[in-house]
Amino acid sequence: QAQIVESGGGLVQPGGSLRLSCVTSEITFRAYDMSWYRQAPGKERELVATISAVDSTTTYSDSVKGRFTISRDNTKSTAYLQMNNLEPEDTGVYYCHALHWQKVPNYWGRGTQVTVSS
């Protein structure tokens, strides 16, 4: 059964950095577009960044562009989200999502909490 496990969250001061990891198993990782979503308290889940399976093309939401970098290591079946210059508005639960390039199946992790506060 496919597993998606996020790690790397925590408490950080404004301006700080964190690196999230998303380790997958039991999927053909290189065939999946990988994305990071986040959900702040009282808000809907939003897409933060995506890296494609085909050619590792990356896309970002306007709110994180220039501060966050998504990457993948197909040899380790792992995706990453490097987050720099963090702001209090970045606080939330960050979820990893794997979507097969043929659009099915897809899998979610359980999330990792990121809190940006002084």
C-alpha positions as CSV (number, residue, x, y, z in Angstrom):
1,Q,0.0,0.0,0.0
2,A,1.3,3.5,-0.9
3,Q,2.7,5.6,1.9
4,I,3.4,9.3,1.9
5,V,5.1,10.6,5.0
6,E,6.0,14.3,5.6
7,S,8.6,15.5,8.1
8,G,10.6,18.6,8.9
9,G,8.0,20.9,10.3
10,G,8.4,22.9,13.5
11,L,8.5,26.3,15.1
12,V,10.6,28.9,13.5
13,Q,11.0,32.7,13.9
14,P,10.0,35.1,11.1
15,G,12.8,35.2,8.5
16,G,13.9,31.7,9.3
17,S,14.1,28.6,7.1
18,L,12.8,25.1,7.2
19,R,13.1,22.1,4.8
20,L,10.2,19.7,4.5
21,S,10.7,16.2,3.2
22,C,8.1,13.8,1.7
23,V,9.2,10.2,1.7
24,T,7.1,7.9,-0.5
25,S,6.9,4.1,-0.7
26,E,5.1,1.5,-2.8
27,I,4.6,3.9,-5.7
28,T,6.6,4.4,-8.9
29,F,7.8,7.8,-7.7
30,R,9.2,9.0,-11.0
31,A,5.7,8.7,-12.5
32,Y,4.1,11.1,-10.1
33,D,3.7,14.8,-10.0
34,M,4.6,15.9,-6.5
35,S,2.9,18.8,-4.8
36,W,2.9,20.6,-1.4
37,Y,-0.3,22.0,-0.1
38,R,-0.9,23.9,3.2
39,Q,-3.9,24.6,5.3
40,A,-4.0,27.4,7.8
41,P,-6.5,27.4,10.8
42,G,-10.0,28.3,9.5
43,K,-8.9,28.3,5.9
44,E,-9.1,26.0,2.9
45,R,-6.2,23.9,1.8
46,E,-4.2,25.7,-0.9
47,L,-1.6,24.6,-3.4
48,V,1.8,25.9,-2.6
49,A,4.1,24.2,-5.2
50,T,4.3,21.4,-7.8
51,I,7.1,19.6,-9.5
52,S,6.2,17.5,-12.6
53,A,7.1,13.9,-13.2
54,V,8.0,14.3,-16.8
55,D,10.7,17.0,-16.7
56,S,10.7,18.4,-13.1
57,T,9.0,21.6,-14.2
58,T,8.1,23.6,-11.1
59,T,5.2,26.0,-10.3
60,Y,4.5,28.1,-7.3
61,S,1.7,30.1,-5.7
62,D,2.3,33.8,-5.9
63,S,2.5,34.0,-2.1
64,V,5.6,31.8,-1.9
65,K,7.3,32.5,-5.3
66,G,10.9,33.5,-4.7
67,R,11.0,32.2,-1.1
68,F,10.2,28.4,-1.5
69,T,11.8,25.8,-3.7
70,I,10.3,22.4,-4.5
71,S,12.6,19.6,-5.6
72,R,12.7,15.9,-6.0
73,D,15.1,13.0,-5.8
74,N,13.8,10.1,-7.8
75,T,16.6,7.8,-6.5
76,K,15.2,8.3,-2.9
77,S,11.5,8.5,-3.9
78,T,11.5,11.8,-1.9
79,A,10.2,15.3,-2.6
80,Y,11.4,18.4,-0.7
81,L,10.2,21.9,0.0
82,Q,12.9,24.4,1.0
83,M,11.2,27.3,2.7
84,N,13.2,30.5,3.3
85,N,12.3,33.9,4.7
86,L,9.3,32.5,6.4
87,E,6.5,34.7,7.4
88,P,3.7,34.3,10.0
89,E,1.3,33.8,7.2
90,D,3.1,30.7,6.2
91,T,1.9,29.0,9.4
92,G,-0.2,25.9,8.8
93,V,-0.2,22.2,8.2
94,Y,1.8,21.2,5.1
95,Y,0.6,18.2,3.1
96,C,2.4,16.3,0.4
97,H,0.4,15.1,-2.5
98,A,1.4,12.5,-5.2
99,L,-0.6,12.5,-8.5
100,H,0.2,10.0,-11.2
101,W,0.9,11.7,-14.6
102,Q,-2.1,9.9,-15.9
103,K,-4.2,11.7,-13.2
104,V,-5.0,8.6,-11.3
105,P,-4.3,7.4,-8.6
106,N,-3.3,10.1,-6.1
107,Y,-2.2,10.0,-2.5
108,W,-2.0,12.3,0.4
109,G,0.3,12.4,3.4
110,R,-1.0,13.2,6.9
111,G,0.8,16.5,7.1
112,T,3.5,18.3,9.1
113,Q,2.9,21.4,11.2
114,V,4.8,24.6,10.4
115,T,4.5,27.5,12.8
116,V,6.2,30.8,12.2
117,S,6.1,33.0,15.2
118,S,8.4,35.2,17.4
